[in-house]
Amino acid sequence: MMATRAQQRPDRAEPVRSGEQGRDFEFTSADFARIRDLIHRSAGISLSDHKRDMAYSRLARRLRARGLDTFKQYLDLLEAENDPAEWEAFTNALTTNLTAFFREAHHFPILAEFVPRRAQPVSVWCSAASTGEEPYSIAMTLIEALGDSGARQASVLATDIDTQVLAKAEAGMYQFDQVKHLSPERLKRFFLKGTGAHAGMVKVRPEVRALVRFQQLNLTDRDYQLRSQFDAIFCRNVMIYFDKPTQAQVLGRFEPLMKSGGLLFAGHSENFTYVTQAFKLRGQTVYELTRDATGTRTPARASTSTSSHTTSGVTV
């Protein structure tokens, strides 16, 4: 008679942690340490201790999909096969995608005031597009600020490391509950209401979708393969997943990709002041590039923000 999976496993080398009884797979501290190392090396993400349960639940699905019995087998396979598809699945499993239309709403009036003063056409990069709410909010802001004809010349590059959320973003389909907080004017102007099988859904209008180009991109890559510059970059609630050396590397890669006087939008709990001298704080979690069109550093000016900021670089 074949032994059960539980009988095949050796005795635990460490005490059972709270919440681990009844799990299908043994999950040791060594397994979690290895996962933390691999995701940091591949995606720059720093997983804190309290993400252990999350890592187990999400990666256990990969063990089942591959018919494996232990996390060691899975991690050995991941490194030995070096299969891009499996690395993509591993990374997708460990990334978190929390977003909403016009989230951190104070940024969008700043963008709307900024873009008409820029040389046309305007380009914006949303570096953590998730399921699309943020880049579509940027596109709607450009239409409102530049008008329909002016916005047709503008562009939004929307990137994310997670290919699954990018696929959803490209579809542009959302539950009505995700947009019900928007004004009736915006709902009518920017969305189509689903009927029949799509009742209760909305779809981004084609003229909004046309402004946005989606692309997979890992912010920890040495070369983003981007050859154009941007008037603004949105990198919100991303840096909190990176340690400070990784934050500095990413910000260093942003600098040559920004036009003179470009704006960098950060998340509400992120502060780049102590990470880089390339950007100066202009307002609440909004930074301005410190070099001019000739590449000369411009003197820092006093911030217009009275808000306090949390130091970035925390792990999650």
N, C-alpha and C positions, 0 to 999 in steps of 0.2 A: 504494500500500500504506500502511495506517495506521501511524503511528509508535507504538512501544511507549511505555508510561508512562515508563520510564527515559529514552528518547530525548527525550521531550517536556520533561523537567525541565531547568532551567538548571544550569550547573556549580555545584557546592557553593561557598557563600560562606565556609565554614569547614571545618577538617579533620574527617575522619570520626573520631568518638569510638569508644573501645573498646566492642564489642558492637553497633555500629550497622550494620556491613556486612550486607548481605543483607536489610535491611528493605524492606518494600513502599513506604514513604513516607519522603520526606525529613523530618527533624525538626531544626529549627535552634534555636539558643539563643533567638532571638527568638520562636519558636513557644512554647517552654517558658516564657519570661518572661510571655508573654501569658496562657497557661493559669494560671500562678501568680496573676496579677493578677485574672483572672476568678473563680477559685474562692475567692480571698480576699474579693472584693467580694460574691459571692453567698452564701457559706456560712461565711466567717470562717476558713477553713482555710489554714494557712501550710505550703506545700510546700517542703521543703528541697531542696538540689541533688541529693542522692542519690535522690530520688524521680523523677528524669527518666525512667529506663527504665520505671518503673511507669506514669507518665503516658502514655508512648508506647503501651505494650502495651494499656492499657485503652481509650484513646481511638481507637486505630487501628480498633477494632471499630465505632465510630460512623462513621468515614470509610467503611468498607466498607458499612455498613448504608445510608448515604445516597448511595453511589455517587460519592464525591468523591475527588479525586486528591492534594490537599495539605491539610496542617493549616491553612494560611491560609484556604483555601476553607471549611473546617469552622468555624473560629472566626469568620470573616466572617458565615457563615450564622447561627451561634448568636446573634450580636449583632443582625444585621439583622432576622431573622424574629422574634426575641424570643418563641419558641414555648415555653410552659411545659413541654410534654412533652419537648422537646429539652434544656431546661435541667435538667429532672429527670434525664434520662439522663446528662447531663454530670456532674452532682453525684453520682449513684449510682456512676458509673464511678470517681470519685476518692476515695470514702470507703472506709475500712477497717473491717471488722466482725470483731473478735476477741472471743469471749465464751465462757462456759461456765457450767453450773449451779453455783451457790454459789462462783463465782470470788471470790478475796480473802475467804476464808471467815470471817475475824475480824469482819467487819462484821455478819453475820447474828445472832450472839448478842447484840450490842449493840442491834440493832433489836428482837429478841425481848424483851429486858429493858425496853426503852423503851416499846413500844406499850401494854402493859397499864396503865401509869400515866397515859396520855393520856385526855382526854375523848373519848368515843365519839360517832360512828364515826370511826375512824382512816383517814386518807388518805395515800398515798405516791405520789410522782411519780418514775418512772424515766425520766430525760431522754435516755437513749441506749439504747433497748430492743434494737437490733440484731435478731437472729433469735429473741428471746424468752426466752432462758435466764435473764437477769437479772430481768425482771419476774415470771416464774413462780417464781423462787427467793424473791423478796420475798413473793409471794402464799402460798407454802408456809410461810414463816416466820410470816406473820400467822395462818394457820390453827393452827400449832403453838402460838403464843403466846396466842391469844385463844380457841381452841377453835372447833369447827365453827360453832356458833350465833353467837358473837361476830364471827367473821371474815366472816360473811355480810353484816354491816353495813359492813365495811371496803371500801376500794377502792384499786386501783392504776392510775394513769394511766401508760401506756407510750408514749413518743413517740420518733421518730427522723426524721432528714431523708431517709433512704433508704427509698423506698416498696417496693422489692423485698424487703428484709429484713423489713419490717413484714408483708408478705403471708405470708411463711414463719412469722413469729411468731404471727400470728393462727391459722394452721392448727394449731399446737401439736404437730406431728409431728417426731420426732427418731430418728436412728439409735440403737440400743441402746448402742453404744460411747460415746455422748455422756452417758449416765446410769449407766454401769456402776460408776462410782466412788461412787455414792450408796449409803446404807445399804439393806439389804433392807426395812426398815420404811418408809423414804421411797418406795422404788420401788413397794411394794405400795399405799401410801396415796394416792399422787399421780399414778400413771401406769397406763395400760391397755396391755397387751402385744399387739402386732400378731400376727395370724395370717394364713395363706394368702398372698395377694399382699403383705401388709404384715408378713410374718415378718421379724424382725430390726429392727423399728421399735417405738417406743412413742409413745403419745399422752397429752398432759396430760389428766387427768380433768376432766369438765365443771365440778365444783365449784371447781376451781382456776381454770379458764379464766373462770368467771363473775365472778371478782374483778377481772379485768384488762380495761381498755379501751384499745385501740390507736388512735393518732392521729398523722398526719404533722405534724412541727413542726421549724422551723429555729431553732436557738438564737440566731442572729444577727438574727432579726426584731425590730423595735422593740416590737411588741405580740404577745404569745403568744396572745391571745384566751382566756386562762384567767381565770375569775372566782371561783374558789374557792381556799382556802389549803390547804397540805399540812403534815402533821406531820413529814414527812421527804422530802428530795429526794436521789435517787441521781444523781450526775453524775460517773461514774467513767471515767477514761481517755479523757476528751473534751477537757479543757482543754489537753492537750499538743498538740492540733492548732491551738490559737489562740495568737496573740501576746498580750502582757500587756494592751494596751488592750482587746482583744476579751474577754479573760478578765474584766476589771473590769466591762465592760458587761453580760456575762451574769450575773455575780454580783449586780450591781445590780438586774437584773430578777428574780432569784430572791427577793431580800429581801422585797418586799411579798407574795409568794406563799406565804410560810411563816408558820405559826402561831407564837405566842410560845413560845420554848424549843425550836423545831424543830431537827432535825438535818440536816446536809448531809454526805453521804458522798462522798469523793473517791477517786481512783485511787492506787495505791501510789507512783507517781512524781510526784504532784501536791502542791503546797503553795500554799495561798491566803493564808498569813499576811501576805505582803508585797504582796498584790494588793488586799485590802479590809479595812476595819475592821468590816464588818457581821457577821462571823463570827469566833468565837474557837476555837482548837484545843482540843478536849476529849479526844481520844485519838488513836490511830494513824489518821491520815487521816480523822478524824471531827470536824466542826465544829458549833458551836452558835450559833444566832442571838443577837446581842448586845442585842436590845431586848426589853422585857417587854410585857405585854398592853396597856399604855397607850401604847406606842410609844417609851418612854424607853430610852435606852441603859443596859444593865447593865454594871457594871465587869467587866473581863476577869479571869478567875481562872486560876490556874496550870494548865498542861496536865498531865494525868495520864499522858501518853505519855513514854516514855524513848527512843523511836525517833528516828532522824535522818530528815530529809526532804530530798528533792531539790527545788530551786527549780523551779517550773513556768515556763511561757512558752517552752519550747523549740519549735523547729519540727521537723516530721517529714518 
